[in-house]
Each structure stands twice: as C-alpha cells, then as structure tokens.
Amino acid sequence: MLQTVLPALWHAAGPSTVAVSGGTHNSAAPPADFLQAVWLPLLARMGAEMRLDLLRHGFYPAGGGELVAQVAPCPALRPLWLEDRGSLQHASAKAVFAGLPAEIAKRELAVLEASLTPALGALETELLGLPAHEGPGNVVMVRLAYAGLTELFTAFGEKGVAAELVASQLAQGVLAHQASGATVGEYLADQLLLPIALAGGGGFSVAALSSHLHTNIAVIERFLPLRFAVRAEGAIWRVELNAEDRR
C-alpha cells in the first residue's frame, strides 16, 4: 500500500507525511527493513527524498504494525543504471521475535552463521526481542552490503516448521544470489520497475525472471508508452529501459 501511494506523493505540491498500519512483516510483502535498507537508498539516488520510520512491528496475522513515511516532492526522477553491485563489504543477520521463545531466533542465527560464513566471511549477528504484545511473530533477515548497493533476504518463522529449516532455506537463497553475480535480487527487481519507468530509463541484472516481474512489466507497458528490453546475459538476465539514451 505504501509503495502504491509514494509515486503520487513524489509529484505533490509540497511535503507529505503518511502513517500506515497493518502487517509490516509478513511473507506476502517486503518488510519495513527492506524498504529502509534497500529500496529507499536506491530511490534517493534517483532524486526521491524519503524517510521511513518503523514505530511498531506487525506480524501476520495479527498485524498492528505502524510505519510513518515522510516524503519530499520530486518533480522528476533520474534514471538508475545498476551495472555492477560491487564487492561485498559487509554481511549481517538479524533475528526478530515477539511472543515466542528467544531460543527459536538463536537457533536460526546459529544455522545462518554456520551456512554463510564459509562463503561470505564474517557474519555479524543481532538478536532482537520485542514486547510480547507485538507478536506472536518471528522474522530472520540477512543483509548484504555491496559497494554499489544493499540487498536484504528474509524468511519468516511458521508454526510447525523448525527454526533450522527456516534459516537453512534463507541461507540457500542468499548463497544463490551471491554466486549469481546479479546486481539485484528477485524482489528488488520487481520493485524497481515503476521508478525506472517514471524516470524514463534505467537497468539492472537479475538471476531469474519471476512471474511478478513479467506481470509488472506488462502492466506498466499498458499504461505508459514504453517498452522494457529483457535479454539473457549468460546465466543471468538484463532488464533495461531506453538503454540507447544512455549511450
């Protein structure tokens, strides 16, 4: 919902403040941490000035989370060209829990440290326990800070699913992205399309073309007089808009 409103606010006559409540952390949408650490910095490079504060976590299905976004007007976005993510500068993992035993989050971090350290090097870990009334819920996140951008990978604890399995599946996704060499992950690729379209240019590479990415491209092309170019580059895919203007 927040990402739906923001493009309109970029073109507003003055600054805006938007408060959103609901599920800030659920498997059907990017968590607030992703927007803060990954999406907003790239939009800032495009000229969009925004601040996002997480006031309260909201886990599915209870919800109750609170976000506040402050948005400055941006008459025109600049194209965003992500050619190379650069070398990995720092890797960290964070496990958050509310209304659940801390041992669950500790087990997740232990698996991530054992699985990721051989490939990524030192892994900084953080355990965050929230007040019980903000749960029940559990999310574990791995943040990869590259020289050119930051990516965040997320997994959610589920009833009946072992903490070790949750963390192991997350680690597999992180390692696959690291090995691919793609500039962005599956979810960031999908969420950059509209800003790039509004900017009139941009591009990135991604390891796999998700159904969401295909659908998003198709919808944007129905509303705007433009066409994205998608082509294979070895084992990854390059997605671009108006590359000829950059030359």
N, C-alpha and C positions, 0 to 999 in steps of 0.2 A: 504494500500500500504506500509506504513512504517513497519508494523509488518511482511510483506512478505519479506522485504529486510534485516531486522535485523539479522535473524539467519545466513545468509551468512556472514554478517559483523563480527559476533562473531568469525568466523573462518578465518578472513582475516589475512594477514601477519603483518599489522600494524593498528594503529587507523584510524577511518573514521569519516567524518562529512557529514551528509546528510541533505539537505534542501528540504522540501516538501511543496507544496502549494495546496490549494483547500479547501474542507469543513472540517474544524477542529471540527465543532459542527453541527452534523446532526443526525437524528434518525436512520440512517442505519449503524452506526458505533460507536465505543466507542469514546467519546470526548477526547480531549487532556488532560483534567483534570483527567480523569480516568486512562490514561496511566501514568501520572505523580504521582498520589497519590496511586494507587492501583497496577498496573501491574509492573512498574519499581522496586519498593521496593522488590517485591517477586522475580523478576529476579536477583536482586542484591544478595539475599540470596542464589541463585543458582550459583553465581560467575560471572554473566554478569555485567560489569561496563558500565552504560549508563547515559547520561544526555539528557533531553528533554526540550527545551525552546519554549514557545508559544510566537511568536512575534506579531501575529495578529489573531484575531478571524475570522473565516469564516463560516457564516451561510448558510444553504441551502435556496434557490437555487443559491444565488449569488456567494458563495464560496469566494475566495480571501484570505483565511487564510494562515498563514505561520508558519511552525514548523522547528526547527533545532535540529537534533539529533547528539550527539557526542558519539561514540561507541569505546570502547577499545577491543582488541582481547581477546577471552575467549576459550582456547583450549578445555576445557571440562566443561560442566555444572554439577553441583551437584544435586542429587535427591532432590525433595521438598516434604516433608510429612507434610500435614496440618491436624492434628488430631483434634485440638480444636481451635476455633477462640479466646477464652478467653473472659473475661468480657468486657462490653462496657465501654470505658474510656472517650469518648467524642463524642458528636453529633453536627453537624453543617449543616446549609442550606445556599445556595448561589444562588441568582437570578441575572442573567446577561441579560441586554437588550441593544439593539443598534437600533437607528432609530425608537423607539417606546416610548410611554409614560411611565414614571417611575412608574406610578400608577399600571400598569399591574404586574410588579415584586413585588411591595409592597403587592398587594393582594395575590399573590402566597405565599409569606413568611408568611403572616398572617394565611393562611389556614394551612400551614405546622406546624407552631408553635402551633396552637390550636389542630391539629390532633396528633402530635407526642409527645408533652411534657408529657402527662399522662403516656405513655409507656416508653419513653426514658429518661425522666428527662429534665434538662435544655437544650435548643437548641440554640446554638449560630447562629445568622443570619447575612448575609452580602448582601448588595445591590451594584451591580457593573454596572454602566452606562458606555457604550463605545461610542466612536465617532460615529455619525450617518452614516458615510461612511462605517463602518464595518457591517452595517445591511442592511435591517431590520432583526432582529432576537431576539429570547428570549429563554433562557435555564435556568432551575432551577434544582439544584443538592442538594442531601442530602449525607453527608459524615459521615460514622460510623467508628470511630477508636476503634477497639477492641485491647485487649492486644497482640493478635497474628498476626493481620493483619488489613488492612483497606479496606472497601468497599465503593463504590460510586454509587448512584442511580440517574438517570437522566430522565427528561421529557422536551419536547420542546413545546413552545407555537405555536399554529396553528391559522390561520385566521378562524374566525367563531367559535372558541372553547373558552369558558370562562376561564379566568385565574384560577378561583376557581376549575373548573373541572380538569384542567391540574395538579394543585397541589394536589387535592384530590386523583387522580389516582396514583400519585407518592407516596403519603403517604401510600396508601394501599400496594404498593409493598415493601416499607421499613418495615412496620409493619409485613408483612407476612414473610420477611426474618428474622427479629428479633425473631419472635415467632418460626420459624422452627428449630433453633439451628444449621443449616447447616454452614459449615465453609466458603463456598463461594457462591456467587450469580450465577444466570443463565449465565451471560455474561462472568464473570471471569472464570467460569468452562470451557467454550468453549476455552478461550484464554490461558489456562494453559496446554492444552493437548500436543501441539507440543513441548514446552520446556521440559515437563516431558518426552516425548518420546525421545528427543535428549539426555536427561540426563540419560536415561536408568532406571528410577524409580521415583516414587512419587505417591501421592494420596491426595484426598480431598473428602468432602461430599457436596452434593448439594440437594436442596429441590425438584427440578424437572429436568427430563432429556429432554432437548429441542431437537428439530429436528436438530439444528445446532450442538449440542454435538454429537448426533448419527452420523451425516454425517462426522464430523471432525474425529471421531474415525475410521470410515470405510475407509476414505481416507488415514489416517496415516498408518493403518494396511495393506493397499495395497502397500505402498512404503517401509515400514520397517518390518523386521522380528520380530514382537512383537504382543502381544495381551493384550488389557486392560480388566480388570475384573470389572464388574459392578454388584453390588448386593444391595438389599434393606436392610436398617437398620431402622426398624420401619417406620416412616413417611418420611424419607429422603433416599438418595441413596449414596452409597460409590463407588467411581471410583478410581481404583488403577492400577499401573503398576509394576510388579515384587515385590510384597509385600514379597515374600519368601526370597528375597535377604536381606531385612531389618532385618528379624529375624535371 
